[in-house]
Amino acid sequence: MTHQPPFSLSAPERAVEPLALRPRNAARALGISERLLWDWTRTEGVPHVRIGNVTLYPVEVLKNWLATKAIAVEDDAGKCL
């Protein structure tokens, strides 16, 4: 019986899904400019977290916020955009 280490250094690393996005990546994920994201953060209440000088957009919270906005548009217009 051969003893193997509990992990292998040569094994490919599994990609780690980010818990939060920096503004550039959050804007890209939403399909908008970074400037528009900053405007919406200020005026539309895009959920974010500030830690020191860093602004982060939590992925799951951002998804929920976007879904809520889509539902609000659907309720207002009778159909989803």
Residue, then its C-alpha position, 0 to 999 in steps of 0.5 A: m500500500t502506497h502512502q499518498p499526500p492529501f493533496s497533489l501539487s501537480a493537480p490543477e487548481r479549481a477556479v474559485e468563484p469570487l464572493a465580491l467584484r471590484p467596480r470594473n468587473a461588476a460593471r462588466a458583469l452588468g453590461i454597463s460602464e464603470r462610470l454608470l455603475w458609480d452613478w447607480t451606486r450613488t442614486e439607485g442604491v446598488p448594493h456595495v461594501r466599502i472596506g477602507n478605500v476598496t469598494l466591493y460588490p457582493v455577487e449574490v447581493l448584486k444578483n438579487w438586486l438586479a432581479t428585484k429591479a427586473i421584477a419592479v420593471e415588470d410590475d410597472a410595465g406589465k412585461c419584463l424588458 
